[in-house]
Amino acid sequence: MVAVLDPGLVVLAGGTGRAGGEELARLTTGRLASLVPVPVQVRPTAIEGNPVLDGAVHTALALARDDLFGAP
């Protein structure tokens, strides 16, 4: 995906990204450097928990609130 999308930054998220930390980011950066023609920054996530699930819950609550009480 990195070769096709050409992101400037890849974030290693979830339990594996947090557990691997900077060492996994360093190893991933080295591997990507041998596979793609552009430099890519790789960093471990700094966010605890599950931000995707949290965002989905907040979005669902906002939609339900708007349906019940009308949009602000």
PDB file of N, H, CA, C and O in Angstrom:
ATOM      1  N   MET A   1       0.810  -1.186   0.000  1.00  0.00           N
ATOM      2  CA  MET A   1       0.000   0.000   0.000  1.00  0.00           C
ATOM      3  C   MET A   1       0.856   1.253   0.000  1.00  0.00           C
ATOM      4  O   MET A   1       0.482   2.260  -0.601  1.00  0.00           O
ATOM      5  N   VAL A   2       1.984   1.204   0.657  1.00  0.00           N
ATOM      6  H   VAL A   2       2.288   0.386   1.146  1.00  0.00           H
ATOM      7  CA  VAL A   2       2.835   2.383   0.740  1.00  0.00           C
ATOM      8  C   VAL A   2       3.311   2.797  -0.647  1.00  0.00           C
ATOM      9  O   VAL A   2       3.381   3.988  -0.947  1.00  0.00           O
ATOM     10  N   ALA A   3       3.636   1.835  -1.484  1.00  0.00           N
ATOM     11  H   ALA A   3       3.579   0.867  -1.240  1.00  0.00           H
ATOM     12  CA  ALA A   3       4.112   2.148  -2.825  1.00  0.00           C
ATOM     13  C   ALA A   3       3.017   2.779  -3.678  1.00  0.00           C
ATOM     14  O   ALA A   3       3.309   3.601  -4.547  1.00  0.00           O
ATOM     15  N   VAL A   4       1.772   2.410  -3.443  1.00  0.00           N
ATOM     16  H   VAL A   4       1.535   1.742  -2.737  1.00  0.00           H
ATOM     17  CA  VAL A   4       0.658   2.929  -4.241  1.00  0.00           C
ATOM     18  C   VAL A   4       0.153   4.260  -3.689  1.00  0.00           C
ATOM     19  O   VAL A   4      -0.072   5.202  -4.449  1.00  0.00           O
ATOM     20  N   LEU A   5      -0.025   4.342  -2.368  1.00  0.00           N
ATOM     21  H   LEU A   5       0.158   3.577  -1.750  1.00  0.00           H
ATOM     22  CA  LEU A   5      -0.621   5.542  -1.763  1.00  0.00           C
ATOM     23  C   LEU A   5       0.377   6.665  -1.504  1.00  0.00           C
ATOM     24  O   LEU A   5      -0.014   7.831  -1.441  1.00  0.00           O
ATOM     25  N   ASP A   6       1.650   6.338  -1.354  1.00  0.00           N
ATOM     26  H   ASP A   6       1.968   5.391  -1.405  1.00  0.00           H
ATOM     27  CA  ASP A   6       2.710   7.311  -1.116  1.00  0.00           C
ATOM     28  C   ASP A   6       2.428   8.196   0.097  1.00  0.00           C
ATOM     29  O   ASP A   6       2.421   9.421  -0.019  1.00  0.00           O
ATOM     30  N   PRO A   7       2.192   7.573   1.274  1.00  0.00           N
ATOM     31  CA  PRO A   7       1.967   8.403   2.460  1.00  0.00           C
ATOM     32  C   PRO A   7       3.289   8.954   2.992  1.00  0.00           C
ATOM     33  O   PRO A   7       4.346   8.351   2.809  1.00  0.00           O
ATOM     34  N   GLY A   8       3.212  10.083   3.638  1.00  0.00           N
ATOM     35  H   GLY A   8       2.353  10.573   3.787  1.00  0.00           H
ATOM     36  CA  GLY A   8       4.404  10.643   4.258  1.00  0.00           C
ATOM     37  C   GLY A   8       4.672  10.060   5.626  1.00  0.00           C
ATOM     38  O   GLY A   8       5.787  10.137   6.143  1.00  0.00           O
ATOM     39  N   LEU A   9       3.620   9.465   6.219  1.00  0.00           N
ATOM     40  H   LEU A   9       2.715   9.402   5.799  1.00  0.00           H
ATOM     41  CA  LEU A   9       3.736   8.940   7.578  1.00  0.00           C
ATOM     42  C   LEU A   9       2.894   7.681   7.716  1.00  0.00           C
ATOM     43  O   LEU A   9       1.741   7.642   7.284  1.00  0.00           O
ATOM     44  N   VAL A  10       3.476   6.661   8.317  1.00  0.00           N
ATOM     45  H   VAL A  10       4.412   6.693   8.668  1.00  0.00           H
ATOM     46  CA  VAL A  10       2.759   5.435   8.660  1.00  0.00           C
ATOM     47  C   VAL A  10       2.787   5.327  10.179  1.00  0.00           C
ATOM     48  O   VAL A  10       3.854   5.382  10.791  1.00  0.00           O
ATOM     49  N   VAL A  11       1.612   5.174  10.787  1.00  0.00           N
ATOM     50  H   VAL A  11       0.745   5.129  10.291  1.00  0.00           H
ATOM     51  CA  VAL A  11       1.512   5.048  12.238  1.00  0.00           C
ATOM     52  C   VAL A  11       1.226   3.595  12.571  1.00  0.00           C
ATOM     53  O   VAL A  11       0.256   3.015  12.082  1.00  0.00           O
ATOM     54  N   LEU A  12       2.079   3.008  13.407  1.00  0.00           N
ATOM     55  H   LEU A  12       2.866   3.479  13.804  1.00  0.00           H
ATOM     56  CA  LEU A  12       1.871   1.638  13.863  1.00  0.00           C
ATOM     57  C   LEU A  12       0.938   1.693  15.062  1.00  0.00           C
ATOM     58  O   LEU A  12       1.339   2.115  16.147  1.00  0.00           O
ATOM     59  N   ALA A  13      -0.291   1.272  14.872  1.00  0.00           N
ATOM     60  H   ALA A  13      -0.617   0.929  13.991  1.00  0.00           H
ATOM     61  CA  ALA A  13      -1.313   1.411  15.909  1.00  0.00           C
ATOM     62  C   ALA A  13      -1.657   0.066  16.524  1.00  0.00           C
ATOM     63  O   ALA A  13      -1.118  -0.974  16.143  1.00  0.00           O
ATOM     64  N   GLY A  14      -2.562   0.114  17.478  1.00  0.00           N
ATOM     65  H   GLY A  14      -3.000   0.958  17.788  1.00  0.00           H
ATOM     66  CA  GLY A  14      -3.041  -1.099  18.123  1.00  0.00           C
ATOM     67  C   GLY A  14      -2.038  -1.657  19.103  1.00  0.00           C
ATOM     68  O   GLY A  14      -1.009  -1.040  19.382  1.00  0.00           O
ATOM     69  N   GLY A  15      -2.343  -2.816  19.617  1.00  0.00           N
ATOM     70  H   GLY A  15      -3.179  -3.317  19.391  1.00  0.00           H
ATOM     71  CA  GLY A  15      -1.496  -3.451  20.613  1.00  0.00           C
ATOM     72  C   GLY A  15      -0.099  -3.744  20.110  1.00  0.00           C
ATOM     73  O   GLY A  15       0.877  -3.562  20.838  1.00  0.00           O
ATOM     74  N   THR A  16       0.004  -4.193  18.878  1.00  0.00           N
ATOM     75  H   THR A  16      -0.789  -4.340  18.287  1.00  0.00           H
ATOM     76  CA  THR A  16       1.319  -4.511  18.313  1.00  0.00           C
ATOM     77  C   THR A  16       2.155  -3.263  18.128  1.00  0.00           C
ATOM     78  O   THR A  16       3.347  -3.267  18.435  1.00  0.00           O
ATOM     79  N   GLY A  17       1.548  -2.189  17.630  1.00  0.00           N
ATOM     80  H   GLY A  17       0.580  -2.186  17.381  1.00  0.00           H
ATOM     81  CA  GLY A  17       2.277  -0.940  17.444  1.00  0.00           C
ATOM     82  C   GLY A  17       2.771  -0.372  18.756  1.00  0.00           C
ATOM     83  O   GLY A  17       3.890   0.134  18.837  1.00  0.00           O
ATOM     84  N   ARG A  18       1.926  -0.454  19.804  1.00  0.00           N
ATOM     85  H   ARG A  18       1.017  -0.865  19.738  1.00  0.00           H
ATOM     86  CA  ARG A  18       2.339   0.046  21.116  1.00  0.00           C
ATOM     87  C   ARG A  18       3.409  -0.854  21.732  1.00  0.00           C
ATOM     88  O   ARG A  18       4.375  -0.364  22.317  1.00  0.00           O
ATOM     89  N   ALA A  19       3.238  -2.163  21.600  1.00  0.00           N
ATOM     90  H   ALA A  19       2.454  -2.561  21.124  1.00  0.00           H
ATOM     91  CA  ALA A  19       4.201  -3.096  22.187  1.00  0.00           C
ATOM     92  C   ALA A  19       5.560  -3.013  21.491  1.00  0.00           C
ATOM     93  O   ALA A  19       6.599  -3.061  22.150  1.00  0.00           O
ATOM     94  N   GLY A  20       5.556  -2.890  20.168  1.00  0.00           N
ATOM     95  H   GLY A  20       4.712  -2.851  19.633  1.00  0.00           H
ATOM     96  CA  GLY A  20       6.805  -2.821  19.420  1.00  0.00           C
ATOM     97  C   GLY A  20       7.514  -1.490  19.583  1.00  0.00           C
ATOM     98  O   GLY A  20       8.743  -1.427  19.550  1.00  0.00           O
ATOM     99  N   GLY A  21       6.744  -0.429  19.759  1.00  0.00           N
ATOM    100  H   GLY A  21       5.746  -0.480  19.786  1.00  0.00           H
ATOM    101  CA  GLY A  21       7.289   0.902  20.006  1.00  0.00           C
ATOM    102  C   GLY A  21       8.284   1.376  18.966  1.00  0.00           C
ATOM    103  O   GLY A  21       8.156   1.092  17.775  1.00  0.00           O
ATOM    104  N   GLU A  22       9.274   2.102  19.443  1.00  0.00           N
ATOM    105  H   GLU A  22       9.379   2.333  20.410  1.00  0.00           H
ATOM    106  CA  GLU A  22      10.278   2.701  18.559  1.00  0.00           C
ATOM    107  C   GLU A  22      11.102   1.647  17.817  1.00  0.00           C
ATOM    108  O   GLU A  22      11.508   1.860  16.674  1.00  0.00           O
ATOM    109  N   GLU A  23      11.345   0.515  18.471  1.00  0.00           N
ATOM    110  H   GLU A  23      11.016   0.343  19.399  1.00  0.00           H
ATOM    111  CA  GLU A  23      12.143  -0.536  17.821  1.00  0.00           C
ATOM    112  C   GLU A  23      11.412  -1.088  16.595  1.00  0.00           C
ATOM    113  O   GLU A  23      12.019  -1.252  15.537  1.00  0.00           O
ATOM    114  N   LEU A  24      10.132  -1.370  16.728  1.00  0.00           N
ATOM    115  H   LEU A  24       9.639  -1.237  17.588  1.00  0.00           H
ATOM    116  CA  LEU A  24       9.352  -1.854  15.579  1.00  0.00           C
ATOM    117  C   LEU A  24       9.278  -0.790  14.500  1.00  0.00           C
ATOM    118  O   LEU A  24       9.365  -1.108  13.314  1.00  0.00           O
ATOM    119  N   ALA A  25       9.117   0.466  14.889  1.00  0.00           N
ATOM    120  H   ALA A  25       9.046   0.724  15.852  1.00  0.00           H
ATOM    121  CA  ALA A  25       9.091   1.557  13.912  1.00  0.00           C
ATOM    122  C   ALA A  25      10.405   1.636  13.153  1.00  0.00           C
ATOM    123  O   ALA A  25      10.413   1.825  11.936  1.00  0.00           O
ATOM    124  N   ARG A  26      11.518   1.492  13.866  1.00  0.00           N
ATOM    125  H   ARG A  26      11.512   1.339  14.854  1.00  0.00           H
ATOM    126  CA  ARG A  26      12.836   1.532  13.217  1.00  0.00           C
ATOM    127  C   ARG A  26      13.000   0.383  12.230  1.00  0.00           C
ATOM    128  O   ARG A  26      13.462   0.585  11.107  1.00  0.00           O
ATOM    129  N   LEU A  27      12.623  -0.818  12.649  1.00  0.00           N
ATOM    130  H   LEU A  27      12.248  -0.982  13.561  1.00  0.00           H
ATOM    131  CA  LEU A  27      12.728  -1.981  11.762  1.00  0.00           C
ATOM    132  C   LEU A  27      11.810  -1.852  10.551  1.00  0.00           C
ATOM    133  O   LEU A  27      12.193  -2.214   9.438  1.00  0.00           O
ATOM    134  N   THR A  28      10.614  -1.342  10.763  1.00  0.00           N
ATOM    135  H   THR A  28      10.303  -1.048  11.667  1.00  0.00           H
ATOM    136  CA  THR A  28       9.663  -1.154   9.668  1.00  0.00           C
ATOM    137  C   THR A  28      10.178  -0.109   8.692  1.00  0.00           C
ATOM    138  O   THR A  28      10.058  -0.279   7.479  1.00  0.00           O
ATOM    139  N   THR A  29      10.751   0.970   9.210  1.00  0.00           N
ATOM    140  H   THR A  29      10.849   1.108  10.196  1.00  0.00           H
ATOM    141  CA  THR A  29      11.335   2.007   8.347  1.00  0.00           C
ATOM    142  C   THR A  29      12.419   1.411   7.464  1.00  0.00           C
ATOM    143  O   THR A  29      12.468   1.690   6.266  1.00  0.00           O
ATOM    144  N   GLY A  30      13.282   0.595   8.043  1.00  0.00           N
ATOM    145  H   GLY A  30      13.242   0.367   9.016  1.00  0.00           H
ATOM    146  CA  GLY A  30      14.344  -0.041   7.269  1.00  0.00           C
ATOM    147  C   GLY A  30      13.809  -0.955   6.184  1.00  0.00           C
ATOM    148  O   GLY A  30      14.323  -0.970   5.065  1.00  0.00           O
ATOM    149  N   ARG A  31      12.787  -1.708   6.512  1.00  0.00           N
ATOM    150  H   ARG A  31      12.370  -1.695   7.420  1.00  0.00           H
ATOM    151  CA  ARG A  31      12.201  -2.623   5.519  1.00  0.00           C
ATOM    152  C   ARG A  31      11.518  -1.851   4.400  1.00  0.00           C
ATOM    153  O   ARG A  31      11.658  -2.195   3.226  1.00  0.00           O
ATOM    154  N   LEU A  32      10.779  -0.807   4.762  1.00  0.00           N
ATOM    155  H   LEU A  32      10.665  -0.527   5.715  1.00  0.00           H
ATOM    156  CA  LEU A  32      10.116   0.003   3.732  1.00  0.00           C
ATOM    157  C   LEU A  32      11.116   0.682   2.817  1.00  0.00           C
ATOM    158  O   LEU A  32      10.870   0.829   1.620  1.00  0.00           O
ATOM    159  N   ALA A  33      12.254   1.102   3.381  1.00  0.00           N
ATOM    160  H   ALA A  33      12.454   0.983   4.353  1.00  0.00           H
ATOM    161  CA  ALA A  33      13.283   1.763   2.570  1.00  0.00           C
ATOM    162  C   ALA A  33      13.786   0.855   1.456  1.00  0.00           C
ATOM    163  O   ALA A  33      14.192   1.331   0.396  1.00  0.00           O
ATOM    164  N   SER A  34      13.758  -0.453   1.696  1.00  0.00           N
ATOM    165  H   SER A  34      13.428  -0.840   2.557  1.00  0.00           H
ATOM    166  CA  SER A  34      14.218  -1.386   0.664  1.00  0.00           C
ATOM    167  C   SER A  34      13.113  -1.744  -0.335  1.00  0.00           C
ATOM    168  O   SER A  34      13.387  -2.368  -1.360  1.00  0.00           O
ATOM    169  N   LEU A  35      11.875  -1.357  -0.044  1.00  0.00           N
ATOM    170  H   LEU A  35      11.653  -0.850   0.789  1.00  0.00           H
ATOM    171  CA  LEU A  35      10.746  -1.742  -0.900  1.00  0.00           C
ATOM    172  C   LEU A  35      10.144  -0.611  -1.719  1.00  0.00           C
ATOM    173  O   LEU A  35       9.631  -0.847  -2.813  1.00  0.00           O
ATOM    174  N   VAL A  36      10.197   0.608  -1.211  1.00  0.00           N
ATOM    175  H   VAL A  36      10.614   0.800  -0.322  1.00  0.00           H
ATOM    176  CA  VAL A  36       9.545   1.725  -1.897  1.00  0.00           C
ATOM    177  C   VAL A  36      10.564   2.798  -2.252  1.00  0.00           C
ATOM    178  O   VAL A  36      11.568   2.955  -1.557  1.00  0.00           O
ATOM    179  N   PRO A  37      10.314   3.536  -3.330  1.00  0.00           N
ATOM    180  CA  PRO A  37      11.300   4.514  -3.797  1.00  0.00           C
ATOM    181  C   PRO A  37      11.298   5.841  -3.046  1.00  0.00           C
ATOM    182  O   PRO A  37      12.204   6.650  -3.248  1.00  0.00           O
ATOM    183  N   VAL A  38      10.317   6.090  -2.192  1.00  0.00           N
ATOM    184  H   VAL A  38       9.581   5.432  -2.029  1.00  0.00           H
ATOM    185  CA  VAL A  38      10.240   7.363  -1.478  1.00  0.00           C
ATOM    186  C   VAL A  38      10.414   7.131   0.024  1.00  0.00           C
ATOM    187  O   VAL A  38      10.005   6.087   0.532  1.00  0.00           O
ATOM    188  N   PRO A  39      11.002   8.066   0.731  1.00  0.00           N
ATOM    189  CA  PRO A  39      11.139   7.890   2.180  1.00  0.00           C
ATOM    190  C   PRO A  39       9.792   8.021   2.885  1.00  0.00           C
ATOM    191  O   PRO A  39       8.964   8.861   2.531  1.00  0.00           O
ATOM    192  N   VAL A  40       9.595   7.177   3.882  1.00  0.00           N
ATOM    193  H   VAL A  40      10.267   6.495   4.170  1.00  0.00           H
ATOM    194  CA  VAL A  40       8.352   7.175   4.656  1.00  0.00           C
ATOM    195  C   VAL A  40       8.723   7.186   6.138  1.00  0.00           C
ATOM    196  O   VAL A  40       9.539   6.380   6.586  1.00  0.00           O
ATOM    197  N   GLN A  41       8.123   8.100   6.891  1.00  0.00           N
ATOM    198  H   GLN A  41       7.460   8.755   6.527  1.00  0.00           H
ATOM    199  CA  GLN A  41       8.315   8.107   8.337  1.00  0.00           C
ATOM    200  C   GLN A  41       7.408   7.049   8.950  1.00  0.00           C
ATOM    201  O   GLN A  41       6.250   6.914   8.555  1.00  0.00           O
ATOM    202  N   VAL A  42       7.921   6.313   9.897  1.00  0.00           N
ATOM    203  H   VAL A  42       8.862   6.423  10.219  1.00  0.00           H
ATOM    204  CA  VAL A  42       7.134   5.310  10.615  1.00  0.00           C
ATOM    205  C   VAL A  42       7.248   5.619  12.100  1.00  0.00           C
ATOM    206  O   VAL A  42       8.348   5.751  12.636  1.00  0.00           O
ATOM    207  N   ARG A  43       6.090   5.734  12.763  1.00  0.00           N
ATOM    208  H   ARG A  43       5.196   5.627  12.328  1.00  0.00           H
ATOM    209  CA  ARG A  43       6.074   6.035  14.197  1.00  0.00           C
ATOM    210  C   ARG A  43       5.075   5.142  14.898  1.00  0.00           C
ATOM    211  O   ARG A  43       4.047   4.778  14.325  1.00  0.00           O
ATOM    212  N   PRO A  44       5.373   4.787  16.136  1.00  0.00           N
ATOM    213  CA  PRO A  44       4.373   4.042  16.920  1.00  0.00           C
ATOM    214  C   PRO A  44       3.291   5.005  17.397  1.00  0.00           C
ATOM    215  O   PRO A  44       3.537   6.200  17.563  1.00  0.00           O
ATOM    216  N   THR A  45       2.104   4.478  17.612  1.00  0.00           N
ATOM    217  H   THR A  45       1.904   3.507  17.477  1.00  0.00           H
ATOM    218  CA  THR A  45       1.015   5.324  18.093  1.00  0.00           C
ATOM    219  C   THR A  45       1.298   5.851  19.492  1.00  0.00           C
ATOM    220  O   THR A  45       1.965   5.198  20.295  1.00  0.00           O
ATOM    221  N   ALA A  46       0.787   7.023  19.765  1.00  0.00           N
ATOM    222  H   ALA A  46       0.245   7.553  19.112  1.00  0.00           H
ATOM    223  CA  ALA A  46       0.904   7.603  21.097  1.00  0.00           C
ATOM    224  C   ALA A  46      -0.453   7.604  21.790  1.00  0.00           C
ATOM    225  O   ALA A  46      -0.584   8.097  22.910  1.00  0.00           O
ATOM    226  N   ILE A  47      -1.460   7.052  21.121  1.00  0.00           N
ATOM    227  H   ILE A  47      -1.353   6.652  20.211  1.00  0.00           H
ATOM    228  CA  ILE A  47      -2.824   7.069  21.631  1.00  0.00           C
ATOM    229  C   ILE A  47      -3.144   5.733  22.285  1.00  0.00           C
ATOM    230  O   ILE A  47      -2.968   4.675  21.681  1.00  0.00           O
ATOM    231  N   GLU A  48      -3.607   5.793  23.503  1.00  0.00           N
ATOM    232  H   GLU A  48      -3.750   6.653  23.994  1.00  0.00           H
ATOM    233  CA  GLU A  48      -4.018   4.583  24.220  1.00  0.00           C
ATOM    234  C   GLU A  48      -5.450   4.221  23.839  1.00  0.00           C
ATOM    235  O   GLU A  48      -6.199   5.058  23.333  1.00  0.00           O
ATOM    236  N   GLY A  49      -5.814   2.995  24.081  1.00  0.00           N
ATOM    237  H   GLY A  49      -5.205   2.315  24.492  1.00  0.00           H
ATOM    238  CA  GLY A  49      -7.193   2.556  23.828  1.00  0.00           C
ATOM    239  C   GLY A  49      -7.433   2.263  22.364  1.00  0.00           C
ATOM    240  O   GLY A  49      -6.512   1.895  21.634  1.00  0.00           O
ATOM    241  N   ASN A  50      -8.676   2.426  21.935  1.00  0.00           N
ATOM    242  H   ASN A  50      -9.424   2.725  22.527  1.00  0.00           H
ATOM    243  CA  ASN A  50      -9.070   2.140  20.563  1.00  0.00           C
ATOM    244  C   ASN A  50      -9.702   3.395  19.972  1.00  0.00           C
ATOM    245  O   ASN A  50     -10.916   3.573  20.072  1.00  0.00           O
ATOM    246  N   PRO A  51      -8.897   4.278  19.352  1.00  0.00           N
ATOM    247  CA  PRO A  51      -9.435   5.542  18.860  1.00  0.00           C
ATOM    248  C   PRO A  51     -10.471   5.389  17.747  1.00  0.00           C
ATOM    249  O   PRO A  51     -11.359   6.231  17.617  1.00  0.00           O
ATOM    250  N   VAL A  52     -10.372   4.330  16.944  1.00  0.00           N
ATOM    251  H   VAL A  52      -9.650   3.646  17.049  1.00  0.00           H
ATOM    252  CA  VAL A  52     -11.354   4.117  15.884  1.00  0.00           C
ATOM    253  C   VAL A  52     -12.716   3.807  16.496  1.00  0.00           C
ATOM    254  O   VAL A  52     -13.730   4.364  16.076  1.00  0.00           O
ATOM    255  N   LEU A  53     -12.740   2.926  17.481  1.00  0.00           N
ATOM    256  H   LEU A  53     -11.917   2.474  17.822  1.00  0.00           H
ATOM    257  CA  LEU A  53     -13.996   2.608  18.158  1.00  0.00           C
ATOM    258  C   LEU A  53     -14.541   3.826  18.887  1.00  0.00           C
ATOM    259  O   LEU A  53     -15.743   4.087  18.838  1.00  0.00           O
ATOM    260  N   ASP A  54     -13.671   4.579  19.566  1.00  0.00           N
ATOM    261  H   ASP A  54     -12.695   4.367  19.606  1.00  0.00           H
ATOM    262  CA  ASP A  54     -14.113   5.791  20.259  1.00  0.00           C
ATOM    263  C   ASP A  54     -14.744   6.783  19.289  1.00  0.00           C
ATOM    264  O   ASP A  54     -15.789   7.361  19.589  1.00  0.00           O
ATOM    265  N   GLY A  55     -14.130   6.981  18.147  1.00  0.00           N
ATOM    266  H   GLY A  55     -13.281   6.511  17.904  1.00  0.00           H
ATOM    267  CA  GLY A  55     -14.680   7.890  17.138  1.00  0.00           C
ATOM    268  C   GLY A  55     -16.014   7.416  16.607  1.00  0.00           C
ATOM    269  O   GLY A  55     -16.923   8.219  16.397  1.00  0.00           O
ATOM    270  N   ALA A  56     -16.139   6.104  16.387  1.00  0.00           N
ATOM    271  H   ALA A  56     -15.401   5.452  16.557  1.00  0.00           H
ATOM    272  CA  ALA A  56     -17.402   5.548  15.905  1.00  0.00           C
ATOM    273  C   ALA A  56     -18.517   5.742  16.928  1.00  0.00           C
ATOM    274  O   ALA A  56     -19.644   6.081  16.566  1.00  0.00           O
ATOM    275  N   VAL A  57     -18.203   5.530  18.196  1.00  0.00           N
ATOM    276  H   VAL A  57     -17.288   5.255  18.490  1.00  0.00           H
ATOM    277  CA  VAL A  57     -19.201   5.712  19.255  1.00  0.00           C
ATOM    278  C   VAL A  57     -19.632   7.177  19.334  1.00  0.00           C
ATOM    279  O   VAL A  57     -20.826   7.462  19.427  1.00  0.00           O
ATOM    280  N   HIS A  58     -18.680   8.103  19.299  1.00  0.00           N
ATOM    281  H   HIS A  58     -17.710   7.871  19.223  1.00  0.00           H
ATOM    282  CA  HIS A  58     -19.015   9.528  19.351  1.00  0.00           C
ATOM    283  C   HIS A  58     -19.866   9.940  18.155  1.00  0.00           C
ATOM    284  O   HIS A  58     -20.806  10.721  18.300  1.00  0.00           O
ATOM    285  N   THR A  59     -19.540   9.417  16.973  1.00  0.00           N
ATOM    286  H   THR A  59     -18.777   8.782  16.855  1.00  0.00           H
ATOM    287  CA  THR A  59     -20.320   9.729  15.781  1.00  0.00           C
ATOM    288  C   THR A  59     -21.734   9.183  15.894  1.00  0.00           C
ATOM    289  O   THR A  59     -22.698   9.878  15.571  1.00  0.00           O
ATOM    290  N   ALA A  60     -21.864   7.945  16.350  1.00  0.00           N
ATOM    291  H   ALA A  60     -21.081   7.381  16.612  1.00  0.00           H
ATOM    292  CA  ALA A  60     -23.192   7.344  16.508  1.00  0.00           C
ATOM    293  C   ALA A  60     -24.022   8.111  17.530  1.00  0.00           C
ATOM    294  O   ALA A  60     -25.215   8.332  17.322  1.00  0.00           O
ATOM    295  N   LEU A  61     -23.398   8.517  18.635  1.00  0.00           N
ATOM    296  H   LEU A  61     -22.430   8.337  18.804  1.00  0.00           H
ATOM    297  CA  LEU A  61     -24.129   9.287  19.640  1.00  0.00           C
ATOM    298  C   LEU A  61     -24.578  10.639  19.099  1.00  0.00           C
ATOM    299  O   LEU A  61     -25.692  11.079  19.379  1.00  0.00           O
ATOM    300  N   ALA A  62     -23.725  11.296  18.331  1.00  0.00           N
ATOM    301  H   ALA A  62     -22.819  10.938  18.104  1.00  0.00           H
ATOM    302  CA  ALA A  62     -24.089  12.592  17.745  1.00  0.00           C
ATOM    303  C   ALA A  62     -25.246  12.432  16.763  1.00  0.00           C
ATOM    304  O   ALA A  62     -26.164  13.253  16.753  1.00  0.00           O
ATOM    305  N   LEU A  63     -25.214  11.390  15.941  1.00  0.00           N
ATOM    306  H   LEU A  63     -24.468  10.723  15.949  1.00  0.00           H
ATOM    307  CA  LEU A  63     -26.306  11.152  14.987  1.00  0.00           C
ATOM    308  C   LEU A  63     -27.607  10.841  15.716  1.00  0.00           C
ATOM    309  O   LEU A  63     -28.666  11.343  15.339  1.00  0.00           O
ATOM    310  N   ALA A  64     -27.533  10.019  16.754  1.00  0.00           N
ATOM    311  H   ALA A  64     -26.672   9.611  17.061  1.00  0.00           H
ATOM    312  CA  ALA A  64     -28.742   9.686  17.519  1.00  0.00           C
ATOM    313  C   ALA A  64     -29.297  10.929  18.205  1.00  0.00           C
ATOM    314  O   ALA A  64     -30.509  11.139  18.218  1.00  0.00           O
ATOM    315  N   ARG A  65     -28.424  11.750  18.773  1.00  0.00           N
ATOM    316  H   ARG A  65     -27.439  11.579  18.763  1.00  0.00           H
ATOM    317  CA  ARG A  65     -28.859  12.988  19.434  1.00  0.00           C
ATOM    318  C   ARG A  65     -29.528  13.924  18.430  1.00  0.00           C
ATOM    319  O   ARG A  65     -30.564  14.518  18.730  1.00  0.00           O
ATOM    320  N   ASP A  66     -28.938  14.058  17.230  1.00  0.00           N
ATOM    321  H   ASP A  66     -28.097  13.576  16.986  1.00  0.00           H
ATOM    322  CA  ASP A  66     -29.527  14.901  16.189  1.00  0.00           C
ATOM    323  C   ASP A  66     -30.888  14.373  15.741  1.00  0.00           C
ATOM    324  O   ASP A  66     -31.807  15.154  15.495  1.00  0.00           O
ATOM    325  N   ASP A  67     -31.020  13.041  15.635  1.00  0.00           N
ATOM    326  H   ASP A  67     -30.273  12.407  15.835  1.00  0.00           H
ATOM    327  CA  ASP A  67     -32.298  12.450  15.241  1.00  0.00           C
ATOM    328  C   ASP A  67     -33.375  12.691  16.301  1.00  0.00           C
ATOM    329  O   ASP A  67     -34.533  12.942  15.969  1.00  0.00           O
ATOM    330  N   LEU A  68     -32.993  12.616  17.559  1.00  0.00           N
ATOM    331  H   LEU A  68     -32.052  12.412  17.829  1.00  0.00           H
ATOM    332  CA  LEU A  68     -33.969  12.776  18.641  1.00  0.00           C
ATOM    333  C   LEU A  68     -34.328  14.238  18.906  1.00  0.00           C
ATOM    334  O   LEU A  68     -35.495  14.567  19.121  1.00  0.00           O
ATOM    335  N   PHE A  69     -33.335  15.098  18.891  1.00  0.00           N
ATOM    336  H   PHE A  69     -32.387  14.830  18.716  1.00  0.00           H
ATOM    337  CA  PHE A  69     -33.550  16.485  19.310  1.00  0.00           C
ATOM    338  C   PHE A  69     -33.380  17.502  18.194  1.00  0.00           C
ATOM    339  O   PHE A  69     -33.573  18.697  18.417  1.00  0.00           O
ATOM    340  N   GLY A  70     -33.026  17.054  17.005  1.00  0.00           N
ATOM    341  H   GLY A  70     -32.869  16.083  16.824  1.00  0.00           H
ATOM    342  CA  GLY A  70     -32.778  17.965  15.901  1.00  0.00           C
ATOM    343  C   GLY A  70     -31.344  18.440  15.888  1.00  0.00           C
ATOM    344  O   GLY A  70     -30.684  18.516  16.925  1.00  0.00           O
ATOM    345  N   ALA A  71     -30.877  18.757  14.705  1.00  0.00           N
ATOM    346  H   ALA A  71     -31.413  18.696  13.863  1.00  0.00           H
ATOM    347  CA  ALA A  71     -29.490  19.229  14.553  1.00  0.00           C
ATOM    348  C   ALA A  71     -29.363  20.606  15.175  1.00  0.00           C
ATOM    349  O   ALA A  71     -30.301  21.401  15.114  1.00  0.00           O
ATOM    350  N   PRO A  72     -28.201  20.905  15.781  1.00  0.00           N
ATOM    351  CA  PRO A  72     -28.011  22.226  16.415  1.00  0.00           C
ATOM    352  C   PRO A  72     -27.978  23.345  15.400  1.00  0.00           C
ATOM    353  O   PRO A  72     -27.825  24.509  15.770  1.00  0.00           O
TER     354      PRO A  72
END
